[in-house]
Amino acid sequence: MSARTSVFLRTVEWSWSPVHMRRESYYLQPYRRRQWILWYQYYDDNCMEWQKPIPVARCPQKKLGQGHASMVLLAAVLADNLRRYDPQVDRVQMITDDDGALSEEGIEVVADVVWGKQPDEYEGFTCSYPNLRLE
């Protein structure tokens, strides 16, 4: 991941007991003016340090700005993780106060897409982008 070209999106957390938690940070990077790449970094609470970021998804830049690409890729990755690894994981519980490019409202919209919307919120929101490929 290039620190020069990547954009920090946001850090999110889940906690399902006092000794079980999950903390993740996401970054978006343009790649050769053709693709957006979503990078994932997690906090390992066993050794108490952040692990190296890894690329987890990509999509074409064509017709997708940074904001839309970050929401689409993040929703795709979270939905895929939920489907593959842990269908019991609750919706994002904490959105950190750090200044990321993706707003707290943006994370809530992504969570609504992945886990189902909260009552009376985001009426009429749809998320459908063809040509989305997870790597």
Residue pairs with C-beta under 8 A, 6 or more apart in sequence:
1 27
1 29
1 39
1 53
1 55
2 29
5 29
5 30
6 27
6 28
6 29
6 39
7 27
7 28
7 29
7 66
7 70
7 101
8 25
8 26
8 27
8 98
8 100
8 101
9 25
9 26
9 27
9 28
9 70
9 74
9 100
9 101
9 102
10 25
10 26
10 95
10 96
10 98
10 100
10 101
10 102
10 104
10 106
10 107
11 23
11 24
11 25
11 26
11 95
11 96
11 98
11 100
12 23
12 24
12 26
12 92
12 94
12 95
12 96
12 107
13 21
13 22
13 23
13 24
13 92
13 93
13 94
13 95
13 96
14 21
14 22
14 89
14 90
14 92
14 93
14 94
15 21
15 22
15 93
15 94
16 89
16 90
21 45
22 42
22 89
23 42
23 43
23 45
24 40
24 41
24 42
24 43
25 40
25 41
25 42
25 43
25 50
25 53
26 38
26 39
26 40
26 41
26 70
26 74
26 102
27 38
27 39
27 41
27 53
28 36
28 37
28 38
28 39
28 66
28 69
28 70
28 73
28 101
29 36
29 37
29 39
30 36
30 37
30 61
30 66
31 37
31 58
33 61
34 60
34 61
34 62
35 58
35 59
35 60
35 61
36 58
36 59
36 60
36 61
36 64
36 66
36 69
36 70
36 73
37 55
37 57
37 58
38 55
38 56
38 57
38 58
38 70
38 73
38 74
38 77
39 53
39 54
39 55
39 56
40 53
40 54
40 55
40 56
40 77
41 50
41 51
41 52
41 53
41 54
42 50
42 51
43 49
43 50
43 51
44 50
44 51
55 135
56 77
56 134
56 135
57 73
57 76
57 77
57 133
57 134
57 135
58 73
58 133
58 135
59 69
59 72
59 73
59 129
59 131
59 132
59 133
60 131
61 69
64 72
64 129
66 101
67 101
67 102
67 106
68 129
70 101
70 102
70 106
71 102
71 106
71 109
71 110
71 127
72 127
72 129
72 132
73 132
74 102
74 107
74 110
75 110
75 113
75 114
75 127
76 132
76 134
77 134
78 110
78 111
78 114
79 113
79 114
80 134
81 89
82 89
82 114
82 115
90 115
91 111
91 114
91 115
92 107
92 111
95 104
95 107
95 108
108 118
108 121
108 122
109 122
109 125
112 118
112 121
112 122
112 125
113 125
113 127
117 125
